[in-house]
Amino acid sequence: MSSNTMNRTVARYSIVLLASLAACNNEAGFAPVGGGNALTNRVVITPRQARLVAVGDTSRLRAALYDGDGNLLGGPVVWTSADPSVFTVDQNGLVTGKLAQSVGRVIASASGKADTAYVVVADPSAAPCLGYAAPVALAVGQAVSVDMNDGACITSAGGGDEYLIMPWYGTSDTTTTMPLEVIGTGLSAPGPNPLRAPLASPSLSRSVLLSGAVSPSRHRDLHFDRAMREIGRREVMPLAPQGRAEMARRRALSPSFSSSPAYLGVGDLVQFNTDTTACLSSTYRTGRVMATSARAIVVADTTNPTGGFTDADYARFAVGYDTLVAAAEDGAFGTPTDIDANGKVVIFFTSAVNQLTPAGSSSFVSGYFHPRDLLPQYYYGQAYCPGSNEREMFYMPVPDPNGAVNGNQYTPGFVDSLTMVTLAHENQHLVNFGRRLYVNQAQTDEEPWLNEGLSDIAEELVFYHATGLSPRQNIGSEHFGSQPFDGLFEMYMAPNVARLAIFLQQPQRYSPFSSANQPGTYGAMWSFLRYAADHSGSSDNTIWLNLANSPVSGFDNLFNVLGPSVPQMLNAWAVSLYTDDATAGVDSAYTQPSWNFRSAYPALPVASQAYPLFGAVSVLADGTPQAVTLGAGSSAYLRFSIATGASAVMRLTSKGWMPPATVQATIVRTR
């Protein structure tokens, strides 16, 4: 195995390792039985220093045998006092002080391995770092990792020091959570944070998702979006081999093989299946071609409600697809496939989409691409996917000011405001799936969290194209308050920023890959992808093209494109959410070159608010464990200070035991 392959394997393992601590029976004092490499096994005592305030006081230590990945192993532990005149220890790890103003050593051994910790008896002069890593003094912006065995000892560099400690759970198993205790000894209370804000109401973020033309309580139906992706993954992709063979056979016979007219002109009538299931059900609607452009054919359902779009509106959407969506996304993701051999996509405005939103629903279907439309209807003359429209096409909702469909009133202005951003979003899904199907010979569709993240990147790319801006310009408050920026931001970027706000309010719950149908997950994934592109060293289009044109999916795709440092990037990105545009001298890995979110959120044209992460940041008190529970890929943020000239020890445990290697923690001096 080459060194590069080995390094990549190690890095990947750190993100997919399953945490075994969930099986730990701590009430009984037993560690769970596990596997591991005996050559790297070790005994670890927690904590590494027990402080007793008086003779006769007691404290309980824990010790266990761990494998090289930090997983607890079974087996008895033998306790010994190296200084029995100072303290005693029983075989349950309970130490009892005997001699004041003294320090002794305690030893735990198991399976030929041993560890040593210290017991301080009534000696306030004993350094809090005794038994831990060597003390370090951090400059403002400097960061250090916390060793899960030795902790981290920080020495104050002067008055007014303030620090952030951020634990992060690096597993891809989204079914697990990691309970942690973050403990600091020798801390002082940090000063008040003038930027701290209470936890923002989710309704504030939801209101950014929509224009003022509709109730802020309504938002895009992410469950429907997920269902479309699952149809592609579970029902359409398994049909890919025969679909590829049939399309190849047809191309050999004729360059044009659509079952409906290859070139539609304005005024032509055409029928499309609008059933949302995969291949076997059909509900046909008749549409009239309203406008065409070099890359798009716009069709309107003949049964749409009155009070809808005008011919000029339809023409504008066709041109908008060419000049905004295709112009921004062709170079980033590739052009759509062309199974009907006309070089165009169909945009079908139909009330069938409106019907997908029940009366009184708190969410709505904003439009979609259906993956079954890329399959052939027949395979060697036999019915194969008869429900397919054999087109690259999108289904879009229509204005319904009188609520003729399910009583839901949608003004032309509201539907207009979401049309181009939906096309930008769904176009990436179309390109990604089509190229997996016919270009890259993929065996699986993309994981929903990465697929959605790329479509959210597509929205950002169209925003840059529309505004004339570009990545790595650190866009912040200085851009808000004028047109056309505010209007374009509301149309293309507000949904991403709103979803990011939901994540920032609850960073312990969400991560870029935590749940495939949660807005907080989508917001985090968009933010991470933008961060990754900004720090990758490759051009943006190289990153997006490689991610969207891959035969593999999920983490395999990320590792192939971004390299073996994906776990480190995820961790650094999580730190940057706090330090960017706030901490002087911080390493560039902890910055976000494209956006200044700290200044942007208070300046938002809709639902302005303090930077949402502030409400999720806790203050760590001296000697008081702070309990946090992290989901896969998620993190927590805690502030603390150290008195002038003093030192403090920072450590983490999980139900009293040393956490596994999937847990990492970073300390940054922020002031």
C-alpha positions as CSV (number, residue, x, y, z in Angstrom):
1,M,0.0,0.0,0.0
2,S,1.4,3.4,-0.9
3,S,1.9,6.1,1.8
4,N,-0.8,8.3,0.1
5,T,-3.3,5.4,0.1
6,M,-2.4,4.6,3.8
7,N,-2.8,8.3,4.8
8,R,-6.2,8.5,3.1
9,T,-7.3,5.3,4.7
10,V,-6.4,6.6,8.2
11,A,-8.1,9.9,7.6
12,R,-11.2,8.3,6.3
13,Y,-11.4,5.9,9.3
14,S,-11.4,8.9,11.6
15,I,-14.6,10.1,10.1
16,V,-16.5,6.8,9.9
17,L,-15.3,5.2,13.1
18,L,-18.3,4.1,15.3
19,A,-18.2,5.2,18.9
20,S,-18.3,2.2,21.3
21,L,-18.8,4.3,24.4
22,A,-22.6,4.1,24.0
23,A,-22.5,0.6,25.4
24,C,-20.6,1.7,28.5
25,N,-22.2,0.7,31.8
26,N,-20.9,3.5,33.9
27,E,-23.3,3.1,36.8
28,A,-21.7,-0.3,37.5
29,G,-18.2,1.1,37.0
30,F,-17.5,-1.4,34.1
31,A,-16.0,-0.5,30.7
32,P,-17.6,-2.2,27.7
33,V,-15.9,-5.1,26.0
34,G,-14.3,-4.1,22.7
35,G,-11.7,-5.0,20.1
36,G,-8.5,-3.3,19.3
37,N,-4.9,-3.8,18.5
38,A,-3.0,-5.1,21.6
39,L,0.2,-3.5,20.4
40,T,-1.3,0.0,20.9
41,N,-3.4,-0.7,24.0
42,R,-2.9,1.6,26.9
43,V,-4.3,2.3,30.4
44,V,-5.6,5.8,31.0
45,I,-6.6,7.3,34.3
46,T,-9.3,10.1,34.4
47,P,-8.8,12.6,35.8
48,R,-5.1,12.8,35.9
49,Q,-5.1,14.9,39.0
50,A,-7.4,14.5,42.0
51,R,-7.5,17.5,44.4
52,L,-8.5,16.8,48.0
53,V,-9.2,19.9,50.1
54,A,-8.5,18.3,53.5
55,V,-7.2,15.1,55.1
56,G,-9.9,12.5,55.0
57,D,-11.5,13.8,51.8
58,T,-12.1,11.3,49.1
59,S,-12.3,11.4,45.3
60,R,-13.0,8.6,42.8
61,L,-10.7,8.1,39.8
62,R,-11.5,6.0,36.8
63,A,-9.1,3.9,34.8
64,A,-9.5,1.5,31.9
65,L,-7.6,-0.2,29.1
66,Y,-8.1,1.5,25.8
67,D,-7.3,0.4,22.2
68,G,-5.4,2.6,19.8
69,D,-8.6,4.3,18.7
70,G,-9.6,5.3,22.2
71,N,-12.2,2.5,22.5
72,L,-12.7,1.1,26.0
73,L,-11.7,-2.5,26.5
74,G,-12.8,-5.0,29.1
75,G,-10.6,-6.4,31.9
76,P,-9.8,-5.7,35.6
77,V,-7.7,-2.7,36.7
78,V,-5.4,-2.9,39.7
79,W,-4.9,0.3,41.8
80,T,-1.8,1.1,43.8
81,S,-0.7,4.1,45.9
82,A,2.9,4.9,45.2
83,D,2.9,7.2,48.2
84,P,0.7,5.5,50.9
85,S,1.7,8.0,53.5
86,V,0.0,10.7,51.4
87,F,-3.2,8.9,50.4
88,T,-4.7,5.4,50.1
89,V,-6.6,4.0,47.2
90,D,-9.0,1.0,47.0
91,Q,-9.6,-1.3,44.1
92,N,-12.5,0.9,42.9
93,G,-10.2,3.9,42.4
94,L,-11.4,5.7,45.6
95,V,-8.5,7.8,47.0
96,T,-8.5,9.1,50.6
97,G,-6.2,11.9,51.8
98,K,-3.9,11.2,54.7
99,L,-1.2,13.9,54.7
100,A,-1.9,17.6,54.2
101,Q,0.3,19.9,52.0
102,S,1.5,16.9,50.0
103,V,1.3,15.3,46.6
104,G,1.4,11.6,45.7
105,R,1.2,9.3,42.7
106,V,-1.5,6.7,42.0
107,I,-0.9,3.9,39.5
108,A,-3.5,1.9,37.6
109,S,-2.4,-1.2,35.7
110,A,-4.1,-3.7,33.4
111,S,-2.9,-6.3,30.9
112,G,0.7,-5.3,31.4
113,K,0.0,-1.6,30.8
114,A,0.0,1.1,33.4
115,D,-0.7,4.8,33.9
116,T,0.1,7.3,36.6
117,A,-1.9,10.2,38.0
118,Y,-1.4,12.6,40.9
119,V,-3.3,13.1,44.2
120,V,-3.0,16.5,45.8
121,V,-4.0,16.7,49.5
122,A,-4.8,20.1,50.9
123,D,-2.1,21.9,48.9
124,P,-3.5,24.9,47.0
125,S,-0.1,25.8,45.7
126,A,0.0,22.6,43.6
127,A,-0.1,23.5,39.9
128,P,-3.4,22.6,38.2
129,C,-1.4,21.3,35.3
130,L,0.4,18.7,37.3
131,G,-0.1,15.4,35.5
132,Y,-1.3,17.0,32.3
133,A,0.3,18.2,29.1
134,A,3.1,20.9,29.4
135,P,1.6,24.4,29.8
136,V,1.5,26.6,26.7
137,A,0.8,30.3,26.3
138,L,-1.3,31.2,23.3
139,A,-1.1,34.4,21.4
140,V,-4.4,35.9,20.2
141,G,-5.6,33.8,17.3
142,Q,-3.4,30.9,18.1
143,A,-5.0,27.4,18.5
144,V,-4.1,24.2,20.2
145,S,-5.7,20.7,20.1
146,V,-6.8,19.0,23.3
147,D,-5.3,15.6,23.8
148,M,-8.1,13.3,25.0
149,N,-5.5,11.6,27.3
150,D,-3.5,14.5,28.6
151,G,-5.9,17.4,28.2
152,A,-4.5,20.8,27.5
153,C,-2.8,23.2,29.9
154,I,-3.1,26.9,29.0
155,T,-1.1,29.6,30.8
156,S,-2.5,33.1,30.8
157,A,-0.5,35.5,28.6
158,G,-1.9,38.6,30.3
159,G,-5.1,40.2,31.6
160,G,-8.3,39.9,29.7
161,D,-7.5,36.6,28.0
162,E,-10.5,34.9,26.5
163,Y,-10.6,31.5,24.8
164,L,-13.0,29.2,22.9
165,I,-13.0,25.5,23.3
166,M,-14.8,23.6,20.6
167,P,-15.3,19.8,20.9
168,W,-16.2,18.1,17.6
169,Y,-17.6,14.5,17.0
170,G,-16.0,13.1,13.9
171,T,-18.1,10.1,12.9
172,S,-20.3,9.6,9.9
173,D,-22.7,7.3,11.7
174,T,-25.7,9.6,12.0
175,T,-27.5,7.2,14.3
176,T,-25.1,7.8,17.2
177,T,-24.6,10.6,19.6
178,M,-21.7,11.4,21.9
179,P,-22.2,12.6,25.5
180,L,-19.3,14.7,26.7
181,E,-18.3,16.6,29.8
182,V,-16.0,19.6,29.2
183,I,-14.1,20.5,32.4
184,G,-11.8,23.4,33.1
185,T,-9.8,23.8,36.3
186,G,-8.2,27.2,37.1
187,L,-10.7,29.3,35.0
188,S,-11.9,32.7,35.7
189,A,-15.2,34.2,34.4
190,P,-14.9,35.8,30.9
191,G,-16.0,39.3,30.4
192,P,-19.5,40.0,29.0
193,N,-19.7,39.4,25.3
194,P,-21.4,42.5,23.8
195,L,-22.3,40.4,20.7
196,R,-24.0,37.6,22.6
197,A,-27.7,37.2,21.7
198,P,-30.4,34.9,23.0
199,L,-31.3,31.9,20.9
200,A,-33.0,33.1,17.8
201,S,-36.5,32.0,17.1
202,P,-36.7,29.5,14.2
203,S,-39.5,31.7,12.8
204,L,-37.0,34.4,12.2
205,S,-34.9,32.1,10.0
206,R,-38.0,30.7,8.2
207,S,-39.1,34.2,7.3
208,V,-35.9,34.7,5.4
209,L,-36.8,31.7,3.3
210,L,-39.7,33.5,1.7
211,S,-40.6,36.8,0.2
212,G,-43.1,39.0,1.9
213,A,-45.8,37.8,-0.6
214,V,-46.5,34.7,1.6
215,S,-46.8,34.0,5.3
216,P,-43.4,33.7,7.0
217,S,-44.6,30.5,8.6
218,R,-44.6,28.7,5.3
219,H,-41.4,27.2,3.9
220,R,-40.2,24.8,1.2
221,D,-41.3,21.2,1.6
222,L,-38.0,19.5,2.3
223,H,-39.6,16.1,2.8
224,F,-41.0,16.2,-0.8
225,D,-37.5,17.1,-2.0
226,R,-36.0,14.2,-0.1
227,A,-38.7,11.9,-1.6
228,M,-37.6,12.9,-5.1
229,R,-34.0,12.1,-4.3
230,E,-35.0,8.8,-2.8
231,I,-36.9,7.8,-6.0
232,G,-33.7,8.5,-7.9
233,R,-31.6,6.4,-5.5
234,R,-33.9,3.5,-4.9
235,E,-36.1,3.2,-8.0
236,V,-34.4,4.8,-11.0
237,M,-30.7,4.1,-10.5
238,P,-31.3,0.3,-10.3
239,L,-32.8,0.6,-13.8
240,A,-29.7,2.3,-15.1
241,P,-28.0,-0.6,-16.9
242,Q,-30.9,-1.3,-19.3
243,G,-31.6,2.4,-19.7
244,R,-28.1,3.0,-20.8
245,A,-28.2,0.1,-23.2
246,E,-31.5,1.3,-24.7
247,M,-30.3,4.9,-25.2
248,A,-27.1,3.7,-26.8
249,R,-29.1,1.5,-29.2
250,R,-31.4,4.4,-30.1
251,R,-28.5,6.8,-30.7
252,A,-27.0,4.3,-33.0
253,L,-30.3,4.2,-35.0
254,S,-31.1,7.9,-34.9
255,P,-29.8,11.1,-33.2
256,S,-33.4,11.9,-32.2
257,F,-35.6,9.4,-30.5
258,S,-38.0,11.3,-28.4
259,S,-41.5,10.0,-28.1
260,S,-42.9,13.5,-28.3
261,P,-42.0,16.2,-30.9
262,A,-38.2,16.8,-30.9
263,Y,-38.5,20.5,-31.5
264,L,-41.5,22.3,-30.0
265,G,-42.5,25.7,-31.2
266,V,-44.6,28.4,-29.6
267,G,-48.2,27.5,-29.6
268,D,-47.6,23.7,-29.9
269,L,-49.5,21.4,-27.6
270,V,-47.7,18.6,-25.8
271,Q,-48.7,16.1,-23.1
272,F,-46.6,15.3,-20.0
273,N,-47.0,12.8,-17.2
274,T,-47.2,14.7,-13.9
275,D,-47.5,11.7,-11.6
276,T,-44.8,12.0,-8.9
277,T,-44.3,8.2,-8.6
278,A,-41.5,6.6,-10.6
279,C,-42.3,4.5,-13.7
280,L,-45.6,2.7,-13.6
281,S,-48.2,5.4,-13.0
282,S,-49.3,8.2,-15.3
283,T,-51.4,11.3,-15.0
284,Y,-51.2,13.4,-18.2
285,R,-51.6,17.1,-18.5
286,T,-51.7,19.0,-21.7
287,G,-49.4,22.0,-22.0
288,R,-48.9,24.8,-24.6
289,V,-45.5,26.0,-25.5
290,M,-45.4,29.7,-24.4
291,A,-41.8,30.6,-25.1
292,T,-38.5,29.2,-26.3
293,S,-34.9,30.2,-26.1
294,A,-31.5,28.8,-27.0
295,R,-31.6,26.4,-24.0
296,A,-35.2,26.3,-22.8
297,I,-38.7,25.5,-23.8
298,V,-41.4,27.0,-21.5
299,V,-44.7,25.1,-21.4
300,A,-47.8,26.1,-19.5
301,D,-50.5,23.7,-18.4
302,T,-53.8,24.5,-20.3
303,T,-55.8,24.0,-17.1
304,N,-53.8,26.4,-14.9
305,P,-55.8,28.8,-12.7
306,T,-56.6,32.3,-14.0
307,G,-54.6,35.3,-12.9
308,G,-51.2,33.7,-13.7
309,F,-48.1,34.6,-15.7
310,T,-48.2,36.6,-18.9
311,D,-46.5,35.6,-22.2
312,A,-43.8,38.2,-21.3
313,D,-43.2,36.4,-18.0
314,Y,-42.8,33.0,-19.7
315,A,-40.4,34.6,-22.2
316,R,-38.4,36.1,-19.3
317,F,-38.1,32.7,-17.6
318,A,-36.8,31.1,-20.8
319,V,-34.1,33.8,-21.3
320,G,-33.3,33.7,-17.5
321,Y,-32.5,30.0,-17.8
322,D,-30.1,30.8,-20.5
323,T,-28.4,33.9,-19.1
324,L,-28.5,33.0,-15.4
325,V,-28.8,29.3,-14.7
326,A,-27.0,27.8,-17.7
327,A,-24.5,30.6,-17.8
328,A,-23.5,30.1,-14.1
329,E,-23.8,26.4,-13.9
330,D,-22.6,24.8,-17.2
331,G,-19.0,25.5,-16.3
332,A,-19.5,24.5,-12.7
333,F,-21.4,21.2,-13.0
334,G,-21.5,20.4,-16.7
335,T,-24.4,20.7,-19.2
336,P,-27.5,18.6,-18.9
337,T,-27.7,15.4,-20.8
338,D,-29.8,15.7,-24.0
339,I,-31.8,12.5,-24.4
340,D,-34.4,14.2,-26.7
341,A,-31.6,15.6,-28.9
342,N,-32.8,19.2,-29.0
343,G,-30.3,20.9,-26.7
344,K,-33.0,22.3,-24.5
345,V,-34.7,21.7,-21.2
346,V,-38.5,21.9,-20.7
347,I,-39.8,24.1,-17.9
348,F,-43.4,23.0,-17.3
349,F,-45.5,25.4,-15.3
350,T,-48.4,23.3,-14.1
351,S,-51.0,23.4,-11.3
352,A,-50.2,19.8,-10.8
353,V,-47.3,21.1,-8.6
354,N,-49.7,23.3,-6.7
355,Q,-51.8,20.2,-6.0
356,L,-48.9,18.7,-4.1
357,T,-49.3,21.2,-1.3
358,P,-52.3,20.3,0.9
359,A,-54.7,23.0,2.1
360,G,-53.3,24.9,5.1
361,S,-49.9,23.2,4.9
362,S,-47.0,25.0,6.6
363,S,-44.8,24.1,3.7
364,F,-45.1,24.1,-0.1
365,V,-43.6,22.4,-3.1
366,S,-41.6,24.9,-5.0
367,G,-40.8,22.8,-8.1
368,Y,-38.7,19.8,-8.9
369,F,-36.8,17.6,-11.3
370,H,-38.1,14.1,-11.6
371,P,-35.3,11.5,-12.2
372,R,-37.6,9.0,-14.0
373,D,-37.9,11.4,-16.9
374,L,-34.3,10.5,-18.0
375,L,-35.2,6.8,-18.4
376,P,-36.5,5.4,-21.7
377,Q,-40.1,4.4,-21.8
378,Y,-39.3,1.1,-23.6
379,Y,-36.4,-1.3,-23.6
380,Y,-36.1,-3.3,-26.9
381,G,-39.8,-2.7,-27.6
382,Q,-41.0,-3.8,-24.1
383,A,-42.5,-1.4,-21.5
384,Y,-39.6,-0.3,-19.3
385,C,-40.4,3.0,-17.7
386,P,-43.7,4.1,-19.4
387,G,-44.2,7.0,-17.0
388,S,-41.0,8.7,-18.2
389,N,-41.4,11.9,-20.3
390,E,-38.0,11.2,-21.9
391,R,-37.0,14.8,-21.4
392,E,-34.7,16.9,-19.4
393,M,-37.4,18.9,-17.7
394,F,-38.6,20.7,-14.6
395,Y,-42.1,21.0,-13.0
396,M,-42.9,24.4,-11.6
397,P,-45.9,25.8,-9.6
398,V,-48.1,28.5,-11.0
399,P,-49.7,31.6,-9.6
400,D,-53.1,31.0,-8.0
401,P,-54.2,34.3,-6.5
402,N,-57.8,33.0,-5.8
403,G,-56.7,29.7,-4.3
404,A,-58.5,27.6,-6.8
405,V,-56.1,24.6,-6.0
406,N,-56.5,23.4,-2.4
407,G,-57.3,26.9,-1.3
408,N,-53.7,28.0,-1.3
409,Q,-53.3,31.5,-2.6
410,Y,-50.1,32.3,-4.5
411,T,-49.7,35.6,-6.1
412,P,-47.8,36.0,-9.4
413,G,-45.1,38.0,-7.5
414,F,-44.6,35.2,-5.0
415,V,-44.2,32.4,-7.6
416,D,-42.1,34.7,-9.7
417,S,-39.7,35.3,-6.7
418,L,-39.0,31.6,-6.3
419,T,-38.9,30.5,-10.0
420,M,-35.4,31.3,-10.9
421,V,-33.8,30.2,-7.6
422,T,-35.8,26.9,-7.9
423,L,-34.5,26.4,-11.5
424,A,-31.0,27.1,-10.3
425,H,-31.4,24.5,-7.5
426,E,-33.1,21.8,-9.5
427,N,-30.8,22.2,-12.5
428,Q,-27.9,20.8,-10.4
429,H,-30.0,17.8,-9.5
430,L,-30.8,17.3,-13.2
431,V,-27.2,17.6,-14.3
432,N,-25.9,15.5,-11.5
433,F,-28.4,12.6,-12.0
434,G,-28.2,12.7,-15.8
435,R,-24.4,12.6,-15.9
436,R,-24.4,9.8,-13.3
437,L,-26.9,7.9,-15.4
438,Y,-25.3,8.3,-18.9
439,V,-21.9,9.9,-18.7
440,N,-20.1,8.6,-15.5
441,Q,-21.7,5.2,-15.4
442,A,-22.4,5.5,-11.7
443,Q,-23.9,2.7,-9.7
444,T,-25.6,5.0,-7.2
445,D,-27.1,8.4,-7.0
446,E,-25.5,11.1,-4.8
447,E,-26.1,11.1,-1.0
448,P,-29.0,13.5,-0.3
449,W,-26.9,15.7,2.0
450,L,-24.2,16.3,-0.6
451,N,-26.7,16.5,-3.5
452,E,-28.6,19.2,-1.7
453,G,-25.4,21.0,-0.7
454,L,-24.3,21.2,-4.4
455,S,-27.8,22.5,-5.4
456,D,-27.5,25.2,-2.7
457,I,-24.0,26.0,-4.2
458,A,-25.8,26.4,-7.5
459,E,-28.1,29.0,-6.0
460,E,-25.0,30.9,-4.8
461,L,-23.3,30.7,-8.2
462,V,-26.3,32.2,-9.9
463,F,-26.3,34.9,-7.2
464,Y,-22.7,35.8,-8.0
465,H,-23.5,35.8,-11.7
466,A,-26.5,38.1,-11.2
467,T,-24.7,40.6,-9.0
468,G,-21.3,40.6,-10.7
469,L,-19.6,39.5,-7.5
470,S,-17.5,36.4,-7.0
471,P,-16.3,34.1,-4.2
472,R,-13.6,35.2,-1.7
473,Q,-14.7,38.8,-1.5
474,N,-15.8,38.5,2.1
475,I,-19.3,39.8,1.5
476,G,-20.8,41.4,4.6
477,S,-23.0,44.3,5.8
478,E,-21.4,46.9,3.5
479,H,-23.3,45.4,0.5
480,F,-26.8,45.6,2.1
481,G,-29.2,48.4,1.9
482,S,-29.3,49.1,-1.8
483,Q,-30.7,47.6,-4.9
484,P,-30.3,45.5,-6.9
485,F,-28.2,43.7,-4.3
486,D,-30.9,43.3,-1.7
487,G,-33.4,42.0,-4.2
488,L,-31.0,39.5,-5.7
489,F,-29.8,38.4,-2.2
490,E,-33.4,37.8,-1.1
491,M,-34.1,35.8,-4.3
492,Y,-30.9,33.6,-4.5
493,M,-29.0,33.7,-1.2
494,A,-31.6,34.3,1.6
495,P,-32.7,30.6,1.6
496,N,-29.1,29.4,2.1
497,V,-28.4,32.0,4.8
498,A,-31.7,31.1,6.6
499,R,-30.9,27.4,6.6
500,L,-27.4,28.2,7.9
501,A,-29.0,30.2,10.7
502,I,-31.0,27.2,11.8
503,F,-27.8,25.2,12.0
504,L,-25.9,27.9,13.8
505,Q,-28.7,28.1,16.5
506,Q,-28.2,24.4,17.2
507,P,-24.7,23.3,16.2
508,Q,-24.8,20.3,18.6
509,R,-27.8,18.9,16.8
510,Y,-26.9,19.5,13.1
511,S,-23.9,19.0,10.9
512,P,-23.2,19.1,7.2
513,F,-24.3,15.4,7.0
514,S,-26.5,14.9,10.1
515,S,-29.9,14.4,8.5
516,A,-30.9,14.4,4.8
517,N,-34.2,16.3,5.2
518,Q,-33.4,19.0,7.8
519,P,-32.9,22.7,6.8
520,G,-30.1,22.9,9.4
521,T,-28.2,20.1,7.7
522,Y,-28.6,21.8,4.3
523,G,-27.4,25.1,5.6
524,A,-24.3,23.5,7.2
525,M,-23.5,21.5,4.0
526,W,-23.7,24.6,1.8
527,S,-21.4,26.5,4.2
528,F,-18.9,23.7,4.4
529,L,-18.8,23.2,0.6
530,R,-18.2,26.9,0.2
531,Y,-15.4,26.8,2.9
532,A,-13.9,23.7,1.2
533,A,-13.7,25.4,-2.2
534,D,-12.3,28.5,-0.6
535,H,-9.5,26.5,1.0
536,S,-8.9,23.7,-1.5
537,G,-6.2,25.3,-3.6
538,S,-8.2,24.4,-6.8
539,S,-10.6,26.5,-8.8
540,D,-14.2,26.5,-7.7
541,N,-15.3,25.0,-11.0
542,T,-12.8,22.2,-10.7
543,I,-14.2,21.3,-7.3
544,W,-17.9,21.5,-8.4
545,L,-17.3,19.6,-11.7
546,N,-15.5,16.8,-9.9
547,L,-18.1,16.5,-7.2
548,A,-21.0,16.6,-9.7
549,N,-19.4,14.2,-12.2
550,S,-18.5,11.3,-10.0
551,P,-19.3,7.6,-10.1
552,V,-19.2,7.4,-6.3
553,S,-21.2,9.3,-3.6
554,G,-21.1,10.8,-0.2
555,F,-17.8,10.6,1.7
556,D,-16.2,8.6,-1.0
557,N,-16.9,11.5,-3.4
558,L,-15.6,14.1,-0.9
559,F,-12.4,12.2,-0.2
560,N,-11.8,11.7,-4.0
561,V,-12.2,15.4,-4.7
562,L,-10.9,17.1,-1.6
563,G,-8.3,14.6,-0.5
564,P,-7.6,12.8,2.8
565,S,-8.0,16.0,4.9
566,V,-11.8,16.0,4.8
567,P,-12.1,15.3,8.6
568,Q,-9.6,18.1,9.4
569,M,-11.5,20.4,7.0
570,L,-14.8,19.7,8.7
571,N,-13.2,20.4,12.1
572,A,-11.5,23.6,11.0
573,W,-14.7,24.8,9.3
574,A,-16.6,24.4,12.5
575,V,-14.0,26.5,14.3
576,S,-14.1,29.1,11.6
577,L,-17.8,29.7,12.2
578,Y,-16.8,31.4,15.5
579,T,-13.4,32.9,14.7
580,D,-13.9,34.3,11.2
581,D,-13.9,38.1,11.0
582,A,-13.7,38.2,14.8
583,T,-10.3,36.9,16.0
584,A,-7.2,38.8,15.0
585,G,-4.2,36.7,13.9
586,V,-6.1,33.5,13.5
587,D,-4.8,30.9,11.1
588,S,-6.3,31.1,7.6
589,A,-7.8,27.7,8.1
590,Y,-10.2,29.3,10.6
591,T,-11.4,32.0,8.2
592,Q,-14.2,32.1,5.6
593,P,-13.0,34.2,2.7
594,S,-16.3,34.5,0.8
595,W,-18.7,35.7,3.5
596,N,-18.6,37.8,6.6
597,F,-21.6,36.4,8.4
598,R,-21.0,38.2,11.6
599,S,-21.8,41.5,9.9
600,A,-24.2,40.1,7.3
601,Y,-26.9,38.7,9.6
602,P,-27.6,42.1,11.4
603,A,-27.9,43.7,8.0
604,L,-30.2,41.2,6.3
605,P,-33.0,43.0,4.4
606,V,-35.5,40.5,5.9
607,A,-35.4,39.2,9.5
608,S,-32.1,40.8,10.5
609,Q,-30.7,39.3,13.6
610,A,-27.4,39.0,15.6
611,Y,-25.1,36.3,14.3
612,P,-27.1,33.2,15.3
613,L,-24.2,31.2,16.7
614,F,-23.9,33.6,19.6
615,G,-27.0,32.2,21.3
616,A,-25.5,28.7,21.2
617,V,-22.2,29.7,22.9
618,S,-21.9,28.7,26.6
619,V,-19.6,30.0,29.4
620,L,-17.5,27.4,31.1
621,A,-17.3,27.8,34.9
622,D,-14.2,26.8,36.9
623,G,-14.3,23.2,38.1
624,T,-17.9,22.7,36.8
625,P,-18.3,20.1,34.1
626,Q,-20.4,21.3,31.2
627,A,-22.4,18.5,29.7
628,V,-22.9,18.5,25.9
629,T,-24.2,15.9,23.6
630,L,-22.9,15.9,20.0
631,G,-24.5,14.3,16.9
632,A,-22.3,13.0,14.1
633,G,-20.2,15.8,12.7
634,S,-21.5,18.4,15.1
635,S,-19.8,20.6,17.6
636,A,-20.3,22.7,20.7
637,Y,-18.8,26.2,21.6
638,L,-17.8,27.2,25.1
639,R,-16.0,30.4,26.3
640,F,-13.6,30.7,29.2
641,S,-10.9,33.0,30.6
642,I,-7.8,32.5,32.8
643,A,-6.7,34.9,35.5
644,T,-3.5,36.9,34.8
645,G,-0.4,34.8,35.5
646,A,-2.4,31.6,36.2
647,S,-2.7,28.3,34.4
648,A,-5.8,26.2,33.6
649,V,-6.3,22.6,32.6
650,M,-9.0,21.8,30.0
651,R,-10.1,18.2,29.5
652,L,-12.9,16.1,28.1
653,T,-14.6,12.9,29.3
654,S,-17.5,10.9,28.1
655,K,-19.5,9.6,31.1
656,G,-16.3,9.9,33.1
657,W,-14.1,8.0,30.6
658,M,-11.7,9.2,28.0
659,P,-13.5,9.8,24.7
660,P,-12.6,7.8,21.6
661,A,-10.5,9.1,18.8
662,T,-13.5,10.3,16.9
663,V,-13.8,13.2,19.5
664,Q,-11.5,16.1,18.9
665,A,-11.4,19.5,20.6
666,T,-9.7,22.8,19.7
667,I,-8.9,25.7,21.9
668,V,-8.4,29.1,20.3
669,R,-7.4,32.3,22.1
670,T,-9.9,34.8,20.8
671,R,-8.9,37.9,22.9
